Amino acid sequence: MQTAVALSELLALLDSAAEAEGMSAILDQPYLLVDLEGWNSGEDEAAGRPLRQPNCPVIGLADSERDLPAIVDVIAVSEAELQILTEAIQHNAVAATLLVQLLRHNEQASVDDALFAESLAYSSLQSGASFKAWLNSRKPRSAVDEDESSLLLMDRQQDLLTITLNRPDKRNAYSAALRDALCEALALVSEDKTITRTVVQGAGACFSAGGDLDEFGEAGDGAFAHLVRMTRSAASLLHQLRERVEFRLHGACVGAGIELPAFSNHIVAATDSFFQLPEVAFGLIPGAGGTVSVLRRIGRHRTAFMALSNQRVDAETALAWGLIDAIE
């Protein structure tokens, strides 16, 4: 494991173009460790956002959660957390780097611009070596016929529309067909102003276990896949409808299962809910809008921790962070 440097030392190194260039995942520098002892928020605004930033994740070392200089991407408050982060980054250094670079960008960008950037980054990683290796490690899948007309259920009672993700046998995995059905339902809400309240929930044991792994790797053309994501974007629709849509979550809320709800202004979760962003472990990044929605709810550093560590976040922690709004 690398030796931690002081924040002032790192900033001085970044003043040199040659030194800054060497801080890259492609030059055997998968991450940087920064000792935050003695740094006080607000004392040095320049330290918050230097002109250059390393092309690798910057892990801040501290004894507790605290305000962080913007050059830091994620914080480790224990040796155990540090080991989890460094091992995950080393295993998928390119995806980890694109994640933190994207979060740095999206922290400053509009929602539309951030979604555009996320889609491009996700598309580039789909052709990456790490993702292909992950795909090759999976057992061949067998085709299963599915009635696409029942993937999503809608029930209207006066001004309330209830939308239910209805793939319980697949743990409501977010497939292309389910995405299209959800987009159609949200488009209806957008057009029909007499629907003043919409509740989105999931049938079965959990709200959603995330992207349908059986469909991973089907996008042979990354540019076309990017255009599809930008054309049929549940994330964009949810952002536009955030005042009128409520999510009720339970069980596993993984990947898209929390990325999409996080766009809403009101999320109610059951006590058994847990939240996870596992995509970096596949050689990818969150691709359903999570680098935009989750970022705006819990901040860049906690979003990076969730995505890099692949750790589950329970309902109580999610409530304390602001990832959800209530537990029932």
ZIRA-V368754 format. One record per residue. N is the residue number from 0. RES is the residue in one letter. PSI is psi as a letter, one per 30 degrees, with the letter a starting at -180 (NA if undefined). D_CENTER is the distance of its C-alpha to the mean C-alpha in Angstrom with 2 decimals. Layout:
((N | RES | PSI | D_CENTER) (N | RES | PSI | D_CENTER))
//
This chain:
((0 | M | k | 26.41) (1 | Q | l | 26.80) (2 | T | k | 28.71) (3 | A | k | 27.08) (4 | V | l | 28.44) (5 | A | l | 29.16) (6 | L | e | 27.16) (7 | S | e | 30.37) (8 | E | e | 30.91) (9 | L | e | 27.53) (10 | L | e | 28.14) (11 | A | e | 31.60) (12 | L | e | 30.42) (13 | L | f | 28.05) (14 | D | f | 31.17) (15 | S | k | 32.37) (16 | A | e | 30.98) (17 | A | e | 32.06) (18 | E | e | 30.42) (19 | A | e | 27.13) (20 | E | e | 27.16) (21 | G | f | 27.51) (22 | M | i | 24.28) (23 | S | k | 22.32) (24 | A | f | 20.67) (25 | I | f | 23.24) (26 | L | h | 26.07) (27 | D | h | 25.60) (28 | Q | i | 23.61) (29 | P | f | 20.22) (30 | Y | l | 19.60) (31 | L | k | 21.71) (32 | L | k | 22.73) (33 | V | k | 23.92) (34 | D | j | 26.22) (35 | L | g | 25.66) (36 | E | k | 28.93) (37 | G | f | 31.03) (38 | W | k | 28.44) (39 | N | k | 28.53) (40 | S | k | 26.14) (41 | G | f | 28.00) (42 | E | f | 30.70) (43 | D | i | 29.57) (44 | E | e | 27.41) (45 | A | e | 27.85) (46 | A | f | 26.12) (47 | G | e | 23.02) (48 | R | i | 22.54) (49 | P | l | 24.81) (50 | L | e | 25.76) (51 | R | k | 24.30) (52 | Q | k | 21.15) (53 | P | k | 20.96) (54 | N | h | 19.37) (55 | C | l | 17.76) (56 | P | k | 15.72) (57 | V | j | 17.95) (58 | I | k | 18.10) (59 | G | k | 20.14) (60 | L | k | 22.62) (61 | A | l | 23.80) (62 | D | f | 25.42) (63 | S | l | 23.26) (64 | E | k | 20.28) (65 | R | l | 21.49) (66 | D | k | 21.05) (67 | L | k | 20.08) (68 | P | k | 21.34) (69 | A | f | 18.86) (70 | I | f | 19.63) (71 | V | k | 17.89) (72 | D | e | 14.20) (73 | V | l | 14.01) (74 | I | k | 16.87) (75 | A | k | 18.71) (76 | V | g | 21.34) (77 | S | l | 23.02) (78 | E | e | 24.14) (79 | A | e | 22.22) (80 | E | e | 18.84) (81 | L | e | 19.99) (82 | Q | e | 20.96) (83 | I | e | 17.70) (84 | L | e | 15.81) (85 | T | e | 18.58) (86 | E | e | 19.03) (87 | A | e | 15.44) (88 | I | e | 15.59) (89 | Q | e | 19.07) (90 | H | e | 18.21) (91 | N | i | 15.69) (92 | A | e | 16.62) (93 | V | e | 15.92) (94 | A | e | 12.31) (95 | A | e | 11.87) (96 | T | e | 13.84) (97 | L | e | 12.15) (98 | L | e | 8.79) (99 | V | e | 10.90) (100 | Q | e | 13.03) (101 | L | e | 10.52) (102 | L | e | 9.39) (103 | R | e | 13.19) (104 | H | e | 13.89) (105 | N | f | 11.58) (106 | E | f | 12.93) (107 | Q | f | 16.24) (108 | A | l | 15.71) (109 | S | l | 16.35) (110 | V | e | 13.91) (111 | D | e | 15.71) (112 | D | e | 15.75) (113 | A | e | 12.08) (114 | L | e | 11.34) (115 | F | e | 14.18) (116 | A | e | 12.99) (117 | E | e | 9.58) (118 | S | e | 11.85) (119 | L | e | 14.37) (120 | A | e | 12.34) (121 | Y | e | 11.03) (122 | S | e | 14.70) (123 | S | e | 16.12) (124 | L | f | 14.40) (125 | Q | f | 15.68) (126 | S | g | 19.09) (127 | G | l | 18.46) (128 | A | e | 20.62) (129 | S | e | 18.08) (130 | F | e | 16.56) (131 | K | e | 20.18) (132 | A | e | 21.29) (133 | W | e | 18.80) (134 | L | e | 20.05) (135 | N | f | 23.59) (136 | S | f | 23.21) (137 | R | l | 22.60) (138 | K | k | 25.64) (139 | P | k | 26.76) (140 | R | l | 25.76) (141 | S | k | 28.47) (142 | A | k | 28.41) (143 | V | k | 28.54) (144 | D | k | 29.93) (145 | E | k | 28.06) (146 | D | j | 29.31) (147 | E | f | 26.77) (148 | S | f | 28.74) (149 | S | g | 27.65) (150 | L | f | 23.90) (151 | L | k | 23.40) (152 | L | k | 26.07) (153 | M | k | 27.07) (154 | D | k | 29.63) (155 | R | k | 31.08) (156 | Q | j | 33.23) (157 | Q | c | 34.68) (158 | D | g | 31.92) (159 | L | k | 29.19) (160 | L | k | 27.15) (161 | T | k | 25.39) (162 | I | k | 22.91) (163 | T | k | 22.42) (164 | L | k | 20.20) (165 | N | h | 23.02) (166 | R | h | 22.23) (167 | P | e | 23.08) (168 | D | f | 24.43) (169 | K | g | 21.09) (170 | R | h | 19.18) (171 | N | h | 18.08) (172 | A | k | 16.03) (173 | Y | j | 14.49) (174 | S | l | 17.07) (175 | A | e | 18.22) (176 | A | e | 21.08) (177 | L | e | 19.16) (178 | R | e | 16.95) (179 | D | e | 20.30) (180 | A | e | 21.88) (181 | L | e | 19.24) (182 | C | e | 19.54) (183 | E | e | 23.29) (184 | A | e | 23.25) (185 | L | e | 21.24) (186 | A | e | 23.59) (187 | L | e | 26.43) (188 | V | e | 25.21) (189 | S | e | 24.93) (190 | E | e | 28.47) (191 | D | j | 30.11) (192 | K | f | 30.41) (193 | T | f | 32.40) (194 | I | j | 29.22) (195 | T | f | 28.41) (196 | R | k | 26.02) (197 | T | k | 23.54) (198 | V | k | 22.14) (199 | V | k | 19.51) (200 | Q | l | 19.80) (201 | G | k | 19.79) (202 | A | l | 22.96) (203 | G | a | 23.71) (204 | A | f | 22.34) (205 | C | l | 18.74) (206 | F | e | 16.65) (207 | S | k | 14.50) (208 | A | g | 13.75) (209 | G | a | 11.09) (210 | G | k | 12.02) (211 | D | j | 15.73) (212 | L | f | 16.33) (213 | D | f | 19.82) (214 | E | f | 18.75) (215 | F | k | 16.67) (216 | G | f | 18.77) (217 | E | f | 20.78) (218 | A | j | 19.78) (219 | G | f | 22.65) (220 | D | j | 22.42) (221 | G | e | 19.20) (222 | A | e | 20.63) (223 | F | e | 21.57) (224 | A | e | 18.20) (225 | H | e | 16.75) (226 | L | e | 19.54) (227 | V | e | 18.89) (228 | R | e | 15.27) (229 | M | f | 16.74) (230 | T | e | 19.70) (231 | R | i | 18.31) (232 | S | j | 15.26) (233 | A | e | 14.67) (234 | A | e | 11.99) (235 | S | e | 14.87) (236 | L | e | 17.35) (237 | L | e | 15.56) (238 | H | e | 15.27) (239 | Q | e | 18.97) (240 | L | g | 19.90) (241 | R | f | 17.96) (242 | E | f | 21.41) (243 | R | g | 22.71) (244 | V | k | 19.99) (245 | E | k | 19.44) (246 | F | k | 17.35) (247 | R | j | 19.06) (248 | L | l | 17.03) (249 | H | l | 18.53) (250 | G | b | 18.10) (251 | A | k | 15.03) (252 | C | i | 11.90) (253 | V | k | 9.60) (254 | G | b | 6.67) (255 | A | f | 8.08) (256 | G | f | 10.24) (257 | I | f | 8.30) (258 | E | e | 6.05) (259 | L | e | 9.63) (260 | P | e | 11.62) (261 | A | f | 9.95) (262 | F | f | 11.74) (263 | S | l | 14.93) (264 | N | f | 17.18) (265 | H | j | 18.16) (266 | I | k | 16.53) (267 | V | k | 19.07) (268 | A | k | 18.24) (269 | A | l | 20.89) (270 | T | f | 21.73) (271 | D | g | 20.68) (272 | S | k | 17.03) (273 | F | l | 14.39) (274 | F | k | 10.61) (275 | Q | k | 8.66) (276 | L | j | 5.69) (277 | P | g | 8.48) (278 | E | e | 7.93) (279 | V | e | 9.38) (280 | A | f | 12.28) (281 | F | f | 13.07) (282 | G | g | 13.22) (283 | L | a | 10.23) (284 | I | l | 6.73) (285 | P | k | 3.97) (286 | G | g | 6.91) (287 | A | g | 7.52) (288 | G | g | 6.68) (289 | G | f | 3.37) (290 | T | f | 4.55) (291 | V | e | 7.53) (292 | S | e | 7.81) (293 | V | e | 6.24) (294 | L | e | 7.66) (295 | R | f | 10.82) (296 | R | e | 11.24) (297 | I | g | 11.05) (298 | G | l | 11.35) (299 | R | e | 10.29) (300 | H | e | 11.83) (301 | R | e | 10.48) (302 | T | e | 6.77) (303 | A | e | 8.15) (304 | F | e | 10.17) (305 | M | e | 7.88) (306 | A | e | 6.19) (307 | L | e | 9.76) (308 | S | f | 11.79) (309 | N | g | 10.48) (310 | Q | k | 12.46) (311 | R | k | 12.93) (312 | V | k | 13.02) (313 | D | l | 16.09) (314 | A | e | 17.02) (315 | E | e | 19.21) (316 | T | e | 16.74) (317 | A | e | 14.14) (318 | L | e | 17.11) (319 | A | e | 18.20) (320 | W | f | 14.94) (321 | G | g | 14.85) (322 | L | e | 11.78) (323 | I | l | 14.57) (324 | D | f | 18.03) (325 | A | l | 20.51) (326 | I | k | 21.43) (327 | E | NA | 24.20))
//
